[in-house]
Amino acid sequence: MAYREKKCRLCEQQAQEVDYKDVNLLRGFVSFQGKIINRKRTGNCAKHQRLATRAIKRARFLALLPYVGDQ
Ligand SMILES: [Zn+2]
Protein backbone atom coordinates (compact mmCIF):
# COMPACT_ATOMS: atom_id res chain seq x y z
CA MET A 1 0.00 0.00 0.00
CA ALA A 2 1.33 3.40 -1.00
CA TYR A 3 -0.52 5.27 1.70
CA ARG A 4 -2.14 3.97 4.81
CA GLU A 5 -5.86 3.50 5.03
CA LYS A 6 -7.47 6.41 6.75
CA LYS A 7 -10.82 6.56 8.34
CA CYS A 8 -13.29 8.80 6.61
CA ARG A 9 -12.87 12.26 8.10
CA LEU A 10 -16.53 13.08 7.80
CA CYS A 11 -17.59 9.84 9.46
CA GLU A 12 -15.37 10.75 12.38
CA GLN A 13 -17.22 14.04 12.63
CA GLN A 14 -20.47 12.15 12.20
CA ALA A 15 -21.37 14.56 9.44
CA GLN A 16 -24.82 14.06 7.97
CA GLU A 17 -24.16 16.59 5.25
CA VAL A 18 -21.33 18.69 3.91
CA ASP A 19 -21.76 22.43 4.11
CA TYR A 20 -20.75 24.14 0.86
CA LYS A 21 -19.88 27.23 2.91
CA ASP A 22 -17.28 25.28 4.89
CA VAL A 23 -14.51 26.21 2.49
CA ASN A 24 -11.72 25.14 4.83
CA LEU A 25 -13.13 21.63 4.93
CA LEU A 26 -13.74 21.54 1.18
CA ARG A 27 -10.22 22.73 0.44
CA GLY A 28 -9.03 19.51 2.00
CA PHE A 29 -10.82 17.64 -0.76
CA VAL A 30 -9.45 19.55 -3.75
CA SER A 31 -5.94 19.55 -5.18
CA PHE A 32 -3.78 22.60 -5.77
CA GLN A 33 -5.14 22.67 -9.29
CA GLY A 34 -8.63 22.90 -7.85
CA LYS A 35 -9.51 19.38 -8.88
CA ILE A 36 -11.57 17.15 -6.67
CA ILE A 37 -9.30 14.56 -5.11
CA ASN A 38 -10.48 11.02 -5.59
CA ARG A 39 -11.81 8.87 -2.81
CA LYS A 40 -8.67 6.79 -2.44
CA ARG A 41 -6.60 9.84 -1.58
CA THR A 42 -9.09 11.60 0.68
CA GLY A 43 -10.02 8.37 2.44
CA ASN A 44 -13.67 9.36 2.32
CA CYS A 45 -16.34 6.73 2.24
CA ALA A 46 -18.59 6.66 -0.82
CA LYS A 47 -21.42 8.44 0.93
CA HIS A 48 -19.32 11.33 2.17
CA GLN A 49 -17.31 11.62 -1.03
CA ARG A 50 -20.58 12.08 -2.87
CA LEU A 51 -21.67 14.76 -0.41
CA ALA A 52 -18.28 16.45 -0.59
CA THR A 53 -18.31 16.45 -4.39
CA ARG A 54 -21.74 18.02 -4.42
CA ALA A 55 -20.67 20.66 -1.90
CA ILE A 56 -17.54 21.46 -3.91
CA LYS A 57 -19.53 21.90 -7.10
CA ARG A 58 -21.96 24.17 -5.30
CA ALA A 59 -19.11 26.15 -3.76
CA ARG A 60 -17.55 26.56 -7.19
CA PHE A 61 -20.79 27.83 -8.64
CA LEU A 62 -20.92 30.43 -5.87
CA ALA A 63 -17.24 31.26 -6.45
CA LEU A 64 -16.19 30.12 -3.00
CA LEU A 65 -13.78 27.68 -4.60
CA PRO A 66 -11.91 28.07 -7.88
CA TYR A 67 -12.59 25.88 -10.88
CA VAL A 68 -8.93 26.16 -11.74
CA GLY A 69 -6.49 26.98 -8.97
CA ASP A 70 -3.36 27.43 -11.05
CA GLN A 71 -3.84 30.16 -13.62
ZN1 LIG B 1 -17.88 8.83 5.73
PDB file of the backbone (N, CA, C, O) and the ligand in Angstrom, with CONECT records:
HET     ZN  A 101       1
ATOM      1  N   MET A   1       0.830  -1.215   0.000  1.00  0.00           N
ATOM      2  CA  MET A   1       0.000   0.000   0.000  1.00  0.00           C
ATOM      3  C   MET A   1       0.862   1.261   0.000  1.00  0.00           C
ATOM      4  O   MET A   1       1.790   1.391   0.798  1.00  0.00           O
ATOM      5  N   ALA A   2       0.548   2.173  -0.892  1.00  0.00           N
ATOM      6  CA  ALA A   2       1.334   3.398  -1.004  1.00  0.00           C
ATOM      7  C   ALA A   2       1.069   4.330   0.169  1.00  0.00           C
ATOM      8  O   ALA A   2       1.992   4.936   0.713  1.00  0.00           O
ATOM      9  N   TYR A   3      -0.182   4.438   0.551  1.00  0.00           N
ATOM     10  CA  TYR A   3      -0.515   5.267   1.705  1.00  0.00           C
ATOM     11  C   TYR A   3      -1.466   4.489   2.603  1.00  0.00           C
ATOM     12  O   TYR A   3      -2.253   3.662   2.140  1.00  0.00           O
ATOM     13  N   ARG A   4      -1.377   4.768   3.865  1.00  0.00           N
ATOM     14  CA  ARG A   4      -2.144   3.965   4.809  1.00  0.00           C
ATOM     15  C   ARG A   4      -3.629   4.299   4.717  1.00  0.00           C
ATOM     16  O   ARG A   4      -4.025   5.409   4.363  1.00  0.00           O
ATOM     17  N   GLU A   5      -4.412   3.316   5.040  1.00  0.00           N
ATOM     18  CA  GLU A   5      -5.856   3.502   5.028  1.00  0.00           C
ATOM     19  C   GLU A   5      -6.234   4.472   6.136  1.00  0.00           C
ATOM     20  O   GLU A   5      -5.825   4.327   7.288  1.00  0.00           O
ATOM     21  N   LYS A   6      -7.016   5.449   5.758  1.00  0.00           N
ATOM     22  CA  LYS A   6      -7.471   6.414   6.748  1.00  0.00           C
ATOM     23  C   LYS A   6      -8.974   6.254   6.937  1.00  0.00           C
ATOM     24  O   LYS A   6      -9.702   5.854   6.028  1.00  0.00           O
ATOM     25  N   LYS A   7      -9.394   6.568   8.100  1.00  0.00           N
ATOM     26  CA  LYS A   7     -10.820   6.564   8.343  1.00  0.00           C
ATOM     27  C   LYS A   7     -11.426   7.810   7.702  1.00  0.00           C
ATOM     28  O   LYS A   7     -10.794   8.865   7.651  1.00  0.00           O
ATOM     29  N   CYS A   8     -12.617   7.677   7.230  1.00  0.00           N
ATOM     30  CA  CYS A   8     -13.292   8.801   6.612  1.00  0.00           C
ATOM     31  C   CYS A   8     -13.406   9.947   7.613  1.00  0.00           C
ATOM     32  O   CYS A   8     -13.929   9.783   8.715  1.00  0.00           O
ATOM     33  N   ARG A   9     -12.905  11.106   7.204  1.00  0.00           N
ATOM     34  CA  ARG A   9     -12.870  12.264   8.102  1.00  0.00           C
ATOM     35  C   ARG A   9     -14.274  12.707   8.504  1.00  0.00           C
ATOM     36  O   ARG A   9     -14.520  13.123   9.636  1.00  0.00           O
ATOM     37  N   LEU A  10     -15.171  12.605   7.552  1.00  0.00           N
ATOM     38  CA  LEU A  10     -16.525  13.082   7.800  1.00  0.00           C
ATOM     39  C   LEU A  10     -17.307  12.099   8.661  1.00  0.00           C
ATOM     40  O   LEU A  10     -18.212  12.494   9.396  1.00  0.00           O
ATOM     41  N   CYS A  11     -16.958  10.815   8.570  1.00  0.00           N
ATOM     42  CA  CYS A  11     -17.588   9.842   9.456  1.00  0.00           C
ATOM     43  C   CYS A  11     -17.154  10.098  10.888  1.00  0.00           C
ATOM     44  O   CYS A  11     -17.946   9.974  11.823  1.00  0.00           O
ATOM     45  N   GLU A  12     -15.881  10.456  11.051  1.00  0.00           N
ATOM     46  CA  GLU A  12     -15.370  10.751  12.384  1.00  0.00           C
ATOM     47  C   GLU A  12     -16.115  11.924  13.002  1.00  0.00           C
ATOM     48  O   GLU A  12     -16.357  11.963  14.208  1.00  0.00           O
ATOM     49  N   GLN A  13     -16.473  12.880  12.149  1.00  0.00           N
ATOM     50  CA  GLN A  13     -17.220  14.045  12.633  1.00  0.00           C
ATOM     51  C   GLN A  13     -18.709  13.759  12.700  1.00  0.00           C
ATOM     52  O   GLN A  13     -19.502  14.594  13.134  1.00  0.00           O
ATOM     53  N   GLN A  14     -19.073  12.560  12.260  1.00  0.00           N
ATOM     54  CA  GLN A  14     -20.474  12.152  12.196  1.00  0.00           C
ATOM     55  C   GLN A  14     -21.300  13.144  11.392  1.00  0.00           C
ATOM     56  O   GLN A  14     -22.421  13.499  11.759  1.00  0.00           O
ATOM     57  N   ALA A  15     -20.715  13.576  10.294  1.00  0.00           N
ATOM     58  CA  ALA A  15     -21.374  14.556   9.442  1.00  0.00           C
ATOM     59  C   ALA A  15     -22.520  13.911   8.671  1.00  0.00           C
ATOM     60  O   ALA A  15     -22.353  12.868   8.038  1.00  0.00           O
ATOM     61  N   GLN A  16     -23.667  14.539   8.735  1.00  0.00           N
ATOM     62  CA  GLN A  16     -24.819  14.061   7.974  1.00  0.00           C
ATOM     63  C   GLN A  16     -24.838  14.713   6.594  1.00  0.00           C
ATOM     64  O   GLN A  16     -25.357  14.152   5.629  1.00  0.00           O
ATOM     65  N   GLU A  17     -24.262  15.904   6.526  1.00  0.00           N
ATOM     66  CA  GLU A  17     -24.161  16.586   5.252  1.00  0.00           C
ATOM     67  C   GLU A  17     -22.904  17.441   5.235  1.00  0.00           C
ATOM     68  O   GLU A  17     -22.307  17.711   6.277  1.00  0.00           O
ATOM     69  N   VAL A  18     -22.516  17.857   4.049  1.00  0.00           N
ATOM     70  CA  VAL A  18     -21.331  18.688   3.909  1.00  0.00           C
ATOM     71  C   VAL A  18     -21.774  20.091   3.538  1.00  0.00           C
ATOM     72  O   VAL A  18     -22.471  20.294   2.543  1.00  0.00           O
ATOM     73  N   ASP A  19     -21.367  21.047   4.341  1.00  0.00           N
ATOM     74  CA  ASP A  19     -21.762  22.434   4.106  1.00  0.00           C
ATOM     75  C   ASP A  19     -20.888  23.047   3.013  1.00  0.00           C
ATOM     76  O   ASP A  19     -19.663  23.062   3.125  1.00  0.00           O
ATOM     77  N   TYR A  20     -21.524  23.551   1.957  1.00  0.00           N
ATOM     78  CA  TYR A  20     -20.751  24.141   0.861  1.00  0.00           C
ATOM     79  C   TYR A  20     -20.060  25.426   1.285  1.00  0.00           C
ATOM     80  O   TYR A  20     -19.144  25.901   0.613  1.00  0.00           O
ATOM     81  N   LYS A  21     -20.514  25.998   2.429  1.00  0.00           N
ATOM     82  CA  LYS A  21     -19.883  27.228   2.913  1.00  0.00           C
ATOM     83  C   LYS A  21     -18.634  26.931   3.748  1.00  0.00           C
ATOM     84  O   LYS A  21     -17.867  27.837   4.073  1.00  0.00           O
ATOM     85  N   ASP A  22     -18.440  25.669   4.088  1.00  0.00           N
ATOM     86  CA  ASP A  22     -17.277  25.284   4.894  1.00  0.00           C
ATOM     87  C   ASP A  22     -16.075  25.094   3.975  1.00  0.00           C
ATOM     88  O   ASP A  22     -15.634  23.978   3.703  1.00  0.00           O
ATOM     89  N   VAL A  23     -15.565  26.232   3.509  1.00  0.00           N
ATOM     90  CA  VAL A  23     -14.509  26.212   2.495  1.00  0.00           C
ATOM     91  C   VAL A  23     -13.243  25.536   3.004  1.00  0.00           C
ATOM     92  O   VAL A  23     -12.563  24.835   2.255  1.00  0.00           O
ATOM     93  N   ASN A  24     -12.930  25.749   4.276  1.00  0.00           N
ATOM     94  CA  ASN A  24     -11.721  25.138   4.832  1.00  0.00           C
ATOM     95  C   ASN A  24     -11.780  23.622   4.739  1.00  0.00           C
ATOM     96  O   ASN A  24     -10.790  22.969   4.412  1.00  0.00           O
ATOM     97  N   LEU A  25     -12.947  23.075   5.029  1.00  0.00           N
ATOM     98  CA  LEU A  25     -13.130  21.635   4.926  1.00  0.00           C
ATOM     99  C   LEU A  25     -13.030  21.193   3.470  1.00  0.00           C
ATOM    100  O   LEU A  25     -12.354  20.215   3.153  1.00  0.00           O
ATOM    101  N   LEU A  26     -13.707  21.922   2.593  1.00  0.00           N
ATOM    102  CA  LEU A  26     -13.738  21.537   1.178  1.00  0.00           C
ATOM    103  C   LEU A  26     -12.358  21.628   0.538  1.00  0.00           C
ATOM    104  O   LEU A  26     -12.026  20.847  -0.353  1.00  0.00           O
ATOM    105  N   ARG A  27     -11.561  22.583   0.997  1.00  0.00           N
ATOM    106  CA  ARG A  27     -10.225  22.727   0.444  1.00  0.00           C
ATOM    107  C   ARG A  27      -9.389  21.468   0.667  1.00  0.00           C
ATOM    108  O   ARG A  27      -8.477  21.159  -0.100  1.00  0.00           O
ATOM    109  N   GLY A  28      -9.725  20.758   1.733  1.00  0.00           N
ATOM    110  CA  GLY A  28      -9.031  19.505   2.004  1.00  0.00           C
ATOM    111  C   GLY A  28      -9.352  18.422   0.986  1.00  0.00           C
ATOM    112  O   GLY A  28      -8.673  17.397   0.922  1.00  0.00           O
ATOM    113  N   PHE A  29     -10.384  18.654   0.196  1.00  0.00           N
ATOM    114  CA  PHE A  29     -10.824  17.640  -0.762  1.00  0.00           C
ATOM    115  C   PHE A  29     -10.517  18.033  -2.203  1.00  0.00           C
ATOM    116  O   PHE A  29     -10.879  17.310  -3.131  1.00  0.00           O
ATOM    117  N   VAL A  30      -9.854  19.168  -2.398  1.00  0.00           N
ATOM    118  CA  VAL A  30      -9.450  19.546  -3.751  1.00  0.00           C
ATOM    119  C   VAL A  30      -7.934  19.708  -3.816  1.00  0.00           C
ATOM    120  O   VAL A  30      -7.289  20.061  -2.828  1.00  0.00           O
ATOM    121  N   SER A  31      -7.385  19.448  -4.984  1.00  0.00           N
ATOM    122  CA  SER A  31      -5.944  19.549  -5.177  1.00  0.00           C
ATOM    123  C   SER A  31      -5.557  21.012  -5.387  1.00  0.00           C
ATOM    124  O   SER A  31      -6.414  21.894  -5.419  1.00  0.00           O
ATOM    125  N   PHE A  32      -4.263  21.251  -5.527  1.00  0.00           N
ATOM    126  CA  PHE A  32      -3.782  22.605  -5.768  1.00  0.00           C
ATOM    127  C   PHE A  32      -4.318  23.139  -7.093  1.00  0.00           C
ATOM    128  O   PHE A  32      -4.471  24.348  -7.270  1.00  0.00           O
ATOM    129  N   GLN A  33      -4.595  22.245  -8.000  1.00  0.00           N
ATOM    130  CA  GLN A  33      -5.144  22.666  -9.295  1.00  0.00           C
ATOM    131  C   GLN A  33      -6.641  22.913  -9.207  1.00  0.00           C
ATOM    132  O   GLN A  33      -7.280  23.290 -10.190  1.00  0.00           O
ATOM    133  N   GLY A  34      -7.193  22.694  -8.016  1.00  0.00           N
ATOM    134  CA  GLY A  34      -8.630  22.903  -7.848  1.00  0.00           C
ATOM    135  C   GLY A  34      -9.457  21.700  -8.235  1.00  0.00           C
ATOM    136  O   GLY A  34     -10.684  21.776  -8.309  1.00  0.00           O
ATOM    137  N   LYS A  35      -8.792  20.595  -8.479  1.00  0.00           N
ATOM    138  CA  LYS A  35      -9.514  19.383  -8.877  1.00  0.00           C
ATOM    139  C   LYS A  35      -9.966  18.617  -7.637  1.00  0.00           C
ATOM    140  O   LYS A  35      -9.310  18.635  -6.595  1.00  0.00           O
ATOM    141  N   ILE A  36     -11.075  17.963  -7.778  1.00  0.00           N
ATOM    142  CA  ILE A  36     -11.570  17.153  -6.673  1.00  0.00           C
ATOM    143  C   ILE A  36     -10.691  15.908  -6.543  1.00  0.00           C
ATOM    144  O   ILE A  36     -10.492  15.163  -7.503  1.00  0.00           O
ATOM    145  N   ILE A  37     -10.178  15.707  -5.344  1.00  0.00           N
ATOM    146  CA  ILE A  37      -9.296  14.564  -5.105  1.00  0.00           C
ATOM    147  C   ILE A  37     -10.135  13.301  -4.976  1.00  0.00           C
ATOM    148  O   ILE A  37     -11.183  13.306  -4.330  1.00  0.00           O
ATOM    149  N   ASN A  38      -9.676  12.235  -5.585  1.00  0.00           N
ATOM    150  CA  ASN A  38     -10.478  11.017  -5.590  1.00  0.00           C
ATOM    151  C   ASN A  38     -10.527  10.356  -4.213  1.00  0.00           C
ATOM    152  O   ASN A  38      -9.740  10.658  -3.316  1.00  0.00           O
ATOM    153  N   ARG A  39     -11.460   9.470  -4.094  1.00  0.00           N
ATOM    154  CA  ARG A  39     -11.807   8.867  -2.810  1.00  0.00           C
ATOM    155  C   ARG A  39     -10.639   8.125  -2.169  1.00  0.00           C
ATOM    156  O   ARG A  39     -10.510   8.096  -0.945  1.00  0.00           O
ATOM    157  N   LYS A  40      -9.806   7.536  -2.986  1.00  0.00           N
ATOM    158  CA  LYS A  40      -8.668   6.789  -2.445  1.00  0.00           C
ATOM    159  C   LYS A  40      -7.706   7.694  -1.696  1.00  0.00           C
ATOM    160  O   LYS A  40      -7.132   7.307  -0.678  1.00  0.00           O
ATOM    161  N   ARG A  41      -7.537   8.906  -2.215  1.00  0.00           N
ATOM    162  CA  ARG A  41      -6.602   9.843  -1.579  1.00  0.00           C
ATOM    163  C   ARG A  41      -7.220  10.510  -0.357  1.00  0.00           C
ATOM    164  O   ARG A  41      -6.555  10.663   0.668  1.00  0.00           O
ATOM    165  N   THR A  42      -8.469  10.904  -0.454  1.00  0.00           N
ATOM    166  CA  THR A  42      -9.088  11.596   0.676  1.00  0.00           C
ATOM    167  C   THR A  42      -9.417  10.621   1.797  1.00  0.00           C
ATOM    168  O   THR A  42      -9.461  11.001   2.967  1.00  0.00           O
ATOM    169  N   GLY A  43      -9.646   9.368   1.435  1.00  0.00           N
ATOM    170  CA  GLY A  43     -10.017   8.370   2.436  1.00  0.00           C
ATOM    171  C   GLY A  43     -11.481   8.451   2.806  1.00  0.00           C
ATOM    172  O   GLY A  43     -11.924   7.818   3.764  1.00  0.00           O
ATOM    173  N   ASN A  44     -12.237   9.236   2.039  1.00  0.00           N
ATOM    174  CA  ASN A  44     -13.666   9.358   2.323  1.00  0.00           C
ATOM    175  C   ASN A  44     -14.410   8.083   1.959  1.00  0.00           C
ATOM    176  O   ASN A  44     -14.005   7.357   1.051  1.00  0.00           O
ATOM    177  N   CYS A  45     -15.476   7.820   2.652  1.00  0.00           N
ATOM    178  CA  CYS A  45     -16.343   6.725   2.244  1.00  0.00           C
ATOM    179  C   CYS A  45     -17.181   7.221   1.062  1.00  0.00           C
ATOM    180  O   CYS A  45     -17.213   8.418   0.774  1.00  0.00           O
ATOM    181  N   ALA A  46     -17.848   6.301   0.390  1.00  0.00           N
ATOM    182  CA  ALA A  46     -18.588   6.656  -0.822  1.00  0.00           C
ATOM    183  C   ALA A  46     -19.655   7.702  -0.539  1.00  0.00           C
ATOM    184  O   ALA A  46     -19.853   8.637  -1.314  1.00  0.00           O
ATOM    185  N   LYS A  47     -20.331   7.527   0.576  1.00  0.00           N
ATOM    186  CA  LYS A  47     -21.417   8.441   0.927  1.00  0.00           C
ATOM    187  C   LYS A  47     -20.901   9.867   1.119  1.00  0.00           C
ATOM    188  O   LYS A  47     -21.467  10.821   0.587  1.00  0.00           O
ATOM    189  N   HIS A  48     -19.825   9.994   1.884  1.00  0.00           N
ATOM    190  CA  HIS A  48     -19.325  11.328   2.167  1.00  0.00           C
ATOM    191  C   HIS A  48     -18.579  11.939   0.988  1.00  0.00           C
ATOM    192  O   HIS A  48     -18.562  13.160   0.827  1.00  0.00           O
ATOM    193  N   GLN A  49     -17.962  11.096   0.164  1.00  0.00           N
ATOM    194  CA  GLN A  49     -17.310  11.624  -1.031  1.00  0.00           C
ATOM    195  C   GLN A  49     -18.351  12.241  -1.955  1.00  0.00           C
ATOM    196  O   GLN A  49     -18.124  13.279  -2.577  1.00  0.00           O
ATOM    197  N   ARG A  50     -19.498  11.573  -2.027  1.00  0.00           N
ATOM    198  CA  ARG A  50     -20.585  12.077  -2.871  1.00  0.00           C
ATOM    199  C   ARG A  50     -21.068  13.423  -2.340  1.00  0.00           C
ATOM    200  O   ARG A  50     -21.284  14.362  -3.107  1.00  0.00           O
ATOM    201  N   LEU A  51     -21.235  13.508  -1.020  1.00  0.00           N
ATOM    202  CA  LEU A  51     -21.675  14.757  -0.406  1.00  0.00           C
ATOM    203  C   LEU A  51     -20.626  15.850  -0.599  1.00  0.00           C
ATOM    204  O   LEU A  51     -20.960  17.003  -0.871  1.00  0.00           O
ATOM    205  N   ALA A  52     -19.361  15.474  -0.455  1.00  0.00           N
ATOM    206  CA  ALA A  52     -18.281  16.448  -0.591  1.00  0.00           C
ATOM    207  C   ALA A  52     -18.215  16.967  -2.018  1.00  0.00           C
ATOM    208  O   ALA A  52     -18.049  18.166  -2.240  1.00  0.00           O
ATOM    209  N   THR A  53     -18.346  16.065  -2.987  1.00  0.00           N
ATOM    210  CA  THR A  53     -18.309  16.455  -4.393  1.00  0.00           C
ATOM    211  C   THR A  53     -19.419  17.438  -4.715  1.00  0.00           C
ATOM    212  O   THR A  53     -19.217  18.427  -5.419  1.00  0.00           O
ATOM    213  N   ARG A  54     -20.597  17.141  -4.182  1.00  0.00           N
ATOM    214  CA  ARG A  54     -21.736  18.019  -4.422  1.00  0.00           C
ATOM    215  C   ARG A  54     -21.490  19.397  -3.807  1.00  0.00           C
ATOM    216  O   ARG A  54     -21.789  20.424  -4.417  1.00  0.00           O
ATOM    217  N   ALA A  55     -20.938  19.402  -2.583  1.00  0.00           N
ATOM    218  CA  ALA A  55     -20.669  20.661  -1.895  1.00  0.00           C
ATOM    219  C   ALA A  55     -19.608  21.469  -2.638  1.00  0.00           C
ATOM    220  O   ALA A  55     -19.699  22.693  -2.726  1.00  0.00           O
ATOM    221  N   ILE A  56     -18.607  20.779  -3.168  1.00  0.00           N
ATOM    222  CA  ILE A  56     -17.545  21.460  -3.907  1.00  0.00           C
ATOM    223  C   ILE A  56     -18.105  22.098  -5.168  1.00  0.00           C
ATOM    224  O   ILE A  56     -17.772  23.238  -5.495  1.00  0.00           O
ATOM    225  N   LYS A  57     -18.954  21.364  -5.875  1.00  0.00           N
ATOM    226  CA  LYS A  57     -19.533  21.902  -7.101  1.00  0.00           C
ATOM    227  C   LYS A  57     -20.405  23.118  -6.806  1.00  0.00           C
ATOM    228  O   LYS A  57     -20.427  24.086  -7.566  1.00  0.00           O
ATOM    229  N   ARG A  58     -21.123  23.045  -5.685  1.00  0.00           N
ATOM    230  CA  ARG A  58     -21.956  24.173  -5.298  1.00  0.00           C
ATOM    231  C   ARG A  58     -21.082  25.365  -4.917  1.00  0.00           C
ATOM    232  O   ARG A  58     -21.369  26.505  -5.284  1.00  0.00           O
ATOM    233  N   ALA A  59     -20.024  25.084  -4.184  1.00  0.00           N
ATOM    234  CA  ALA A  59     -19.114  26.154  -3.758  1.00  0.00           C
ATOM    235  C   ALA A  59     -18.448  26.811  -4.958  1.00  0.00           C
ATOM    236  O   ALA A  59     -18.216  28.020  -4.963  1.00  0.00           O
ATOM    237  N   ARG A  60     -18.142  26.008  -5.977  1.00  0.00           N
ATOM    238  CA  ARG A  60     -17.547  26.557  -7.192  1.00  0.00           C
ATOM    239  C   ARG A  60     -18.527  27.487  -7.894  1.00  0.00           C
ATOM    240  O   ARG A  60     -18.165  28.574  -8.345  1.00  0.00           O
ATOM    241  N   PHE A  61     -19.752  27.044  -7.975  1.00  0.00           N
ATOM    242  CA  PHE A  61     -20.786  27.828  -8.638  1.00  0.00           C
ATOM    243  C   PHE A  61     -20.936  29.183  -7.964  1.00  0.00           C
ATOM    244  O   PHE A  61     -21.181  30.194  -8.623  1.00  0.00           O
ATOM    245  N   LEU A  62     -20.784  29.192  -6.635  1.00  0.00           N
ATOM    246  CA  LEU A  62     -20.922  30.429  -5.872  1.00  0.00           C
ATOM    247  C   LEU A  62     -19.580  31.144  -5.718  1.00  0.00           C
ATOM    248  O   LEU A  62     -19.464  32.121  -4.979  1.00  0.00           O
ATOM    249  N   ALA A  63     -18.571  30.640  -6.429  1.00  0.00           N
ATOM    250  CA  ALA A  63     -17.238  31.260  -6.449  1.00  0.00           C
ATOM    251  C   ALA A  63     -16.551  31.239  -5.099  1.00  0.00           C
ATOM    252  O   ALA A  63     -15.713  32.095  -4.814  1.00  0.00           O
ATOM    253  N   LEU A  64     -16.895  30.272  -4.267  1.00  0.00           N
ATOM    254  CA  LEU A  64     -16.192  30.118  -3.000  1.00  0.00           C
ATOM    255  C   LEU A  64     -14.915  29.306  -3.199  1.00  0.00           C
ATOM    256  O   LEU A  64     -13.946  29.426  -2.449  1.00  0.00           O
ATOM    257  N   LEU A  65     -14.956  28.481  -4.232  1.00  0.00           N
ATOM    258  CA  LEU A  65     -13.782  27.678  -4.602  1.00  0.00           C
ATOM    259  C   LEU A  65     -13.496  27.911  -6.078  1.00  0.00           C
ATOM    260  O   LEU A  65     -14.419  28.120  -6.864  1.00  0.00           O
ATOM    261  N   PRO A  66     -12.242  27.876  -6.454  1.00  0.00           N
ATOM    262  CA  PRO A  66     -11.911  28.074  -7.876  1.00  0.00           C
ATOM    263  C   PRO A  66     -12.166  26.819  -8.704  1.00  0.00           C
ATOM    264  O   PRO A  66     -12.061  25.701  -8.199  1.00  0.00           O
ATOM    265  N   TYR A  67     -12.500  27.010  -9.971  1.00  0.00           N
ATOM    266  CA  TYR A  67     -12.590  25.878 -10.881  1.00  0.00           C
ATOM    267  C   TYR A  67     -11.176  25.430 -11.238  1.00  0.00           C
ATOM    268  O   TYR A  67     -10.868  24.240 -11.315  1.00  0.00           O
ATOM    269  N   VAL A  68     -10.336  26.434 -11.450  1.00  0.00           N
ATOM    270  CA  VAL A  68      -8.934  26.161 -11.739  1.00  0.00           C
ATOM    271  C   VAL A  68      -8.088  26.978 -10.777  1.00  0.00           C
ATOM    272  O   VAL A  68      -8.179  28.206 -10.751  1.00  0.00           O
ATOM    273  N   GLY A  69      -7.269  26.301  -9.992  1.00  0.00           N
ATOM    274  CA  GLY A  69      -6.489  26.985  -8.969  1.00  0.00           C
ATOM    275  C   GLY A  69      -5.243  27.633  -9.527  1.00  0.00           C
ATOM    276  O   GLY A  69      -4.831  28.702  -9.077  1.00  0.00           O
ATOM    277  N   ASP A  70      -4.639  26.976 -10.515  1.00  0.00           N
ATOM    278  CA  ASP A  70      -3.359  27.426 -11.053  1.00  0.00           C
ATOM    279  C   ASP A  70      -3.589  28.117 -12.376  1.00  0.00           C
ATOM    280  O   ASP A  70      -3.834  27.459 -13.387  1.00  0.00           O
ATOM    281  N   GLN A  71      -3.514  29.439 -12.381  1.00  0.00           N
ATOM    282  CA  GLN A  71      -3.836  30.157 -13.616  1.00  0.00           C
ATOM    283  C   GLN A  71      -2.634  30.830 -14.242  1.00  0.00           C
ATOM    284  O   GLN A  71      -2.760  31.470 -15.286  1.00  0.00           O
TER     285      GLN A  71
HETATM  286 ZN    ZN A 101     -17.883   8.832   5.727  1.00  0.00          ZN2+
END
